[in-house]
Structures are given as C-alpha cells and as structure tokens.
Amino acid sequence: MFRYFQAADVFLFPSNEDIYGHVINEALSQGVPVISTNKVNSANKLIKNGENGYLLEELRGPLFVDAIQKLLNANSIGSCIKTAKENTIEKMTNRHVEMINEVMEK
C-alpha cells in the first residue's frame, strides 16, 4: 500500500463519517498531503490547512479544485512527515494509557 502512497501527489479521503481513519496518518507518513472531509476524526486532528492538506465540508466544487491545485504546487512533504512522526502508534497508545489512568484516579 505504501508504494501507492509514494506514487501519489495527493490523497483524497471523501468519507462522510469515520471513527478515526488511520489511512490519513499512513498517507502523511509517506509525504503525501491529504484532502479530507471534516467528518473524519483523524483528519480534524492531523490536517493543518495549507501545510499538510486541507479539510473541507465536501470533496467537490471550487474549494475542492482549489485545494488540489494548491497542494500540487506546494512542497508539503516535510510537514506531512513531521505530522506523522508526532502521531505514531506508540504515542497514541501512551496517550490512551494516560487517559485511562486519569479516569481511574478519580
């Protein structure tokens, strides 16, 4: 799958609902900027508009076309990889353990 990401210029995630969507972090880890709807939790957490992708209400219309054009003309590889490195499975697991411990202490 990572071969496909490496061949891509932009990753589009047009979901209308997704609990998390790990595929966004996977695309970012390969330096591929992501355009997603704002209905995906991971997109809301990981995507920084104009830096490593775009969050849109829907993936159609002039805003969608504009986002693709901007990303094709930008060099966002470094920002994508930086975001992925800040959100590894180990870091996410540690955060979950911290949250569980916080609840248990109450």
N, C-alpha and C positions, 0 to 999 in steps of 0.2 A: 504494500500500500504506500509505503514511503517513497517508492520510485515514482509513483503517480504525483504525489505532492511535489517532489523535486522537479518534475517536468511542468508544473503549473505556474502560471503567473499570478493567479488569484483563486481563492477557494470560496465558493458560494454555498451558504448553508441556509436554504429557504424555508426552514421549519416554522410552522405556525405554533408549535408547542414542543418543548423538550425539557426534561427534568434537568439534565446537565449538558450533554453534548461534548464528550471528551475529544471528538474529532476536531474541534476548534483548536485545542491545545496541540494536537498532533500536527495539524497544518502549520501552526505558528512555529513549532519546533523545527520545521524544515525551511523556515524563512519565507513562508507563503502568507501574504496578508489575507484576511478573511472579511467577507461581507456577509452579514447575517441579519436576520430579523431580531428585533429587541424582545422577542418572545422566548429566547433561549437563555437560560441562566448563565451558562458559561460565557456566552457572548457578552452579556451585561458585565460580567466580572473581568473578562480578559481583553476585550477590544477597546482600544483608545482611538476614537475617531481621528482619522488623518495620520495616525502614527503607525498602526499595525493592521488597519482595516476600517470598516465602517459598520455602524449599527443603524438599521433602517426599520421603519414600520412594516414595509413590504418590499420585496425584491422585484420591483417593476417601476416603470415610469422614469421621468427625467432625473430624479435624485439617484436612482439605481445606476443609470447610464453614467452620470457624472462621477459617482463613486468608483466605478470600474475604470474610467478614464484617468482619474486622479491616481489610483493605485498603479496603473500601468506606467505612468510617468514618474512615479516616486521610487526611491530606493529605501524600502522599509524592511529589508531583510534583517538588519541588526536589531531593530525594535521588535520584530516578531520573535526572534530567537531569545532576546532578553526576557520578554514576557513569558515564554515557555519555560525558561530556566528558573524564573521566580515562582512557577506553579507546577512543580514536579509532583509525582505521586507521593513521594516521601514527605514533602512539605504539606500536602493536603492531608495525608494520614496524621501527621503530627498535630495539625490544627484540629482535626476531628477528636483526637485523644484529649487535647486541651479543653475543648468544649464539653466533652463528656465529664472530665474531671471537675470543671467549673460547676456543672449541674449536680454532680454527686456531692460536692462540698456544701451545697445549700440545704 
